[in-house]
Amino acid sequence: MKKGVSVIFFFTFLITTVFAQQAKVVSGPMLGYSEHREALIWLQTICCHTVMLQYSPVNQPKQKVEITEYNTNDSVCDQAWIAKFIPTYLQPGTTYSYKIFLDGKEYKSSVPLKFKTKVLWEYRTDPPDFSFVTGSCNYVNDSLYDRPGVPYGQGTEIFWRMSETKTDFMLWLGDNVYLREADYSSESGIKYRYQHTRSDKNLQKLLATKNNYAIWDDHDYADNNSGKGFELKGNSYKCFKDYWGNKTYGENNEGIYSKFSFSDADFMLLDDRWWRDETDLSETENPKKTQLGHQQLQWLFYQLSHSKATFKFVCVGGQFLNENTTSESFNLYKNERQQILDYIIANKISGVIFLSGDRHFTELLQFNKRQTDLGYSIYELTSSPISSKPYEEVLKTEEKDNPMRVKNSLVTLNNFCTVSVSGKSGQRIVKFACFDKNNTAQWEISLNEDQLKAKK
């Protein structure tokens, strides 16, 4: 009798163990970049040997293509595994549906799994209308590693609201995860933080239903206000590449800056950390003090000059235009900011708009000091914070009445922004809008293409 009980117990234990170690999705799937002929799909799993992606045009479901990725880790249950799929030779302007199979078993997603390729509109039609959702500063609470006291994270339900916006992609403006003291001292710590944040359940729909593009700032690079001297910068670089789906990352394995286009807009995604000199370094004694570094700065100048886009969005983690702050920003790197502004003015570059995060409040800034030279005012949308604590104390500082701020655009709540571009060729309109975590509109401001034209 005892022997029979032992056998039953053994097989029960074996079945339970096997079931517990079945392949499962940790986070994702996430849509990365999308082009006319290819796209990127990201997925993280655990206890999985193989992941297969099966896709086909929605109007031609029988034309199935399969791609398989193999996990080469010695023990597939020791750590989560990232698979990146890049379907190629796709048809422009086409919606594809796809399925995911983990070790041969289909993964059941809570949302329809689809991706779209870019429309080939050039020399054929007016630019397609499009829109995107954007924000920065995402803190997901983790009591084991958070500092004692009131939680810094304000909840992540806001991601459901963001996922429900009728937008084409999500643009992450930095501090997309918050590395804690236990994290940025090791590569495994950095990986842990990314995995913990990325697996948040409220985030999954946003990842799966919109293309995602990202830059970083100090908290997803290293510790607070960190720069070029961070000893594990190479590890942070690798982790950023692993967890995001941008098309490129810097040059010569340095920096995470890149560029993508959508309809008649170009997006320059800058890296304000890899080459960053110390913030408190005197510019008088060190006139070449830099955030971007020579290599990236020359790349930016080329992209601005080469671009034929109606709107040129320059995206950077910290504020660029703000001349009325002592916080970490380009106001502490005035010489480099002046170089960039001088280049835009000297080359009569139209349609430049800056996008930034970091500040834990949202505002729209307007720089009009050089309007006579350039022909238009340059604007900057700062969008922050998504889920970390807002900086309500700004209302008690001199920045409360920042003369560069567009009237009524300051928001000191958890929020996100949308940017939409619409209209016929030559008459395009860009609209900025801000929403709180309940999707309640805070403000809306539109600019037409002519308002951002450089004089000849």
Protein Blocks (a to p, Z undefined) as FASTA:
>chain_A
ZZmmmmmmmmmmmmmmmmmmgccdfbdcddddddfkbccdddddehifbdcdddddfklm
mlccddddddfbfblklpccddddddehiaehiacdddddeehiacddfbdcdddddddf
ehkbccddddddddehiadddfklmcedjdfbgbjklmmmmmmpccfbdcdebjkbccdf
klmmpfklmmmmmmmmmmpmklmmmmmmpccdddddfklmmcghiafklmklmmmmmmmm
mmpccfbecehhiajbdcddehjbccddddfklmmccfklcfklmmmbcfkommlmmmmm
mmmmmpccfbdcdddfbafklmcbcbdcfklmmmlmmmmmmmmmmnopghiacddehjop
acddddfklmmmnopacdddddddfklccdfklmmmmklmgckbcghiaccbdcdddddd
edjehiaccddddddfkopafbdcdddfklmcccZZ
